[in-house]
Amino acid sequence: ARGLYMAGAELSKETLGEGTALTDFAVGMNAQLLASIAYIPRDIVVERCAIDGQLKSQVGSTASSAAAL
């Protein structure tokens, strides 16, 4: 994902130029948009795995529910 961010930043710098606050903002925005292609699906998978792990540990006996408290 960092590679996508850096590639997006460099591509945007070539396209938009650099040096002013507005172009630097646009470069960062474009780079972050490109990097989100990798970040967002990864974050969704990590969250789902965490939720599944929590549900599995809480479902079952009352001992596991008491241990969670």
Rosetta constraint file for C-alpha pairs under 8 A:
AtomPair CA 1 CA 5 HARMONIC 6.28 0.50
AtomPair CA 1 CA 35 HARMONIC 5.36 0.50
AtomPair CA 1 CA 36 HARMONIC 7.64 0.50
AtomPair CA 1 CA 37 HARMONIC 7.98 0.50
AtomPair CA 1 CA 38 HARMONIC 5.42 0.50
AtomPair CA 1 CA 39 HARMONIC 6.35 0.50
AtomPair CA 2 CA 6 HARMONIC 6.17 0.50
AtomPair CA 2 CA 35 HARMONIC 6.86 0.50
AtomPair CA 3 CA 7 HARMONIC 5.99 0.50
AtomPair CA 3 CA 35 HARMONIC 7.96 0.50
AtomPair CA 4 CA 8 HARMONIC 5.95 0.50
AtomPair CA 4 CA 31 HARMONIC 7.46 0.50
AtomPair CA 4 CA 34 HARMONIC 6.28 0.50
AtomPair CA 4 CA 35 HARMONIC 5.09 0.50
AtomPair CA 5 CA 9 HARMONIC 6.10 0.50
AtomPair CA 5 CA 31 HARMONIC 4.80 0.50
AtomPair CA 5 CA 32 HARMONIC 5.96 0.50
AtomPair CA 5 CA 34 HARMONIC 6.27 0.50
AtomPair CA 5 CA 35 HARMONIC 4.75 0.50
AtomPair CA 6 CA 10 HARMONIC 6.13 0.50
AtomPair CA 6 CA 31 HARMONIC 6.84 0.50
AtomPair CA 7 CA 11 HARMONIC 6.05 0.50
AtomPair CA 7 CA 31 HARMONIC 7.42 0.50
AtomPair CA 8 CA 12 HARMONIC 5.95 0.50
AtomPair CA 8 CA 27 HARMONIC 7.84 0.50
AtomPair CA 8 CA 30 HARMONIC 6.43 0.50
AtomPair CA 8 CA 31 HARMONIC 4.29 0.50
AtomPair CA 8 CA 32 HARMONIC 7.71 0.50
AtomPair CA 8 CA 34 HARMONIC 6.09 0.50
AtomPair CA 8 CA 35 HARMONIC 7.61 0.50
AtomPair CA 9 CA 13 HARMONIC 6.07 0.50
AtomPair CA 9 CA 27 HARMONIC 5.64 0.50
AtomPair CA 9 CA 28 HARMONIC 6.40 0.50
AtomPair CA 9 CA 30 HARMONIC 6.98 0.50
AtomPair CA 9 CA 31 HARMONIC 4.78 0.50
AtomPair CA 10 CA 14 HARMONIC 6.29 0.50
AtomPair CA 11 CA 15 HARMONIC 6.22 0.50
AtomPair CA 12 CA 16 HARMONIC 5.62 0.50
AtomPair CA 12 CA 17 HARMONIC 7.35 0.50
AtomPair CA 12 CA 26 HARMONIC 7.94 0.50
AtomPair CA 12 CA 27 HARMONIC 5.25 0.50
AtomPair CA 12 CA 30 HARMONIC 6.82 0.50
AtomPair CA 12 CA 31 HARMONIC 7.37 0.50
AtomPair CA 13 CA 17 HARMONIC 4.76 0.50
AtomPair CA 13 CA 18 HARMONIC 5.84 0.50
AtomPair CA 13 CA 27 HARMONIC 6.21 0.50
AtomPair CA 16 CA 23 HARMONIC 6.48 0.50
AtomPair CA 16 CA 27 HARMONIC 7.38 0.50
AtomPair CA 17 CA 23 HARMONIC 6.71 0.50
AtomPair CA 18 CA 23 HARMONIC 5.62 0.50
AtomPair CA 18 CA 24 HARMONIC 5.88 0.50
AtomPair CA 19 CA 23 HARMONIC 6.88 0.50
AtomPair CA 19 CA 24 HARMONIC 6.70 0.50
AtomPair CA 20 CA 24 HARMONIC 6.14 0.50
AtomPair CA 21 CA 25 HARMONIC 6.04 0.50
AtomPair CA 22 CA 26 HARMONIC 6.21 0.50
AtomPair CA 23 CA 27 HARMONIC 6.04 0.50
AtomPair CA 24 CA 28 HARMONIC 6.24 0.50
AtomPair CA 25 CA 29 HARMONIC 6.10 0.50
AtomPair CA 26 CA 30 HARMONIC 6.08 0.50
AtomPair CA 27 CA 31 HARMONIC 6.11 0.50
AtomPair CA 28 CA 32 HARMONIC 6.05 0.50
AtomPair CA 29 CA 33 HARMONIC 6.13 0.50
AtomPair CA 30 CA 34 HARMONIC 6.27 0.50
AtomPair CA 31 CA 35 HARMONIC 6.18 0.50
AtomPair CA 32 CA 36 HARMONIC 6.06 0.50
AtomPair CA 33 CA 37 HARMONIC 7.17 0.50
AtomPair CA 35 CA 39 HARMONIC 6.34 0.50
AtomPair CA 36 CA 40 HARMONIC 5.50 0.50
AtomPair CA 37 CA 41 HARMONIC 7.23 0.50
AtomPair CA 38 CA 42 HARMONIC 6.43 0.50
AtomPair CA 39 CA 43 HARMONIC 6.09 0.50
AtomPair CA 40 CA 44 HARMONIC 6.22 0.50
AtomPair CA 41 CA 45 HARMONIC 6.31 0.50
AtomPair CA 42 CA 46 HARMONIC 6.24 0.50
AtomPair CA 43 CA 47 HARMONIC 6.09 0.50
AtomPair CA 44 CA 48 HARMONIC 6.14 0.50
AtomPair CA 45 CA 49 HARMONIC 6.15 0.50
AtomPair CA 46 CA 50 HARMONIC 6.23 0.50
AtomPair CA 47 CA 51 HARMONIC 6.14 0.50
AtomPair CA 48 CA 52 HARMONIC 5.99 0.50
AtomPair CA 49 CA 53 HARMONIC 6.08 0.50
AtomPair CA 50 CA 54 HARMONIC 6.25 0.50
AtomPair CA 51 CA 55 HARMONIC 6.13 0.50
AtomPair CA 52 CA 56 HARMONIC 6.10 0.50
AtomPair CA 53 CA 57 HARMONIC 6.28 0.50
AtomPair CA 54 CA 58 HARMONIC 6.24 0.50
AtomPair CA 55 CA 59 HARMONIC 5.95 0.50
AtomPair CA 56 CA 60 HARMONIC 7.82 0.50
AtomPair CA 57 CA 64 HARMONIC 6.54 0.50
AtomPair CA 58 CA 64 HARMONIC 5.78 0.50
AtomPair CA 58 CA 65 HARMONIC 5.41 0.50
AtomPair CA 58 CA 68 HARMONIC 7.24 0.50
AtomPair CA 59 CA 64 HARMONIC 7.57 0.50
AtomPair CA 59 CA 65 HARMONIC 7.59 0.50
AtomPair CA 60 CA 64 HARMONIC 7.01 0.50
AtomPair CA 61 CA 65 HARMONIC 7.02 0.50
AtomPair CA 62 CA 66 HARMONIC 6.13 0.50
AtomPair CA 63 CA 67 HARMONIC 6.06 0.50
AtomPair CA 64 CA 68 HARMONIC 6.24 0.50
AtomPair CA 65 CA 69 HARMONIC 6.73 0.50
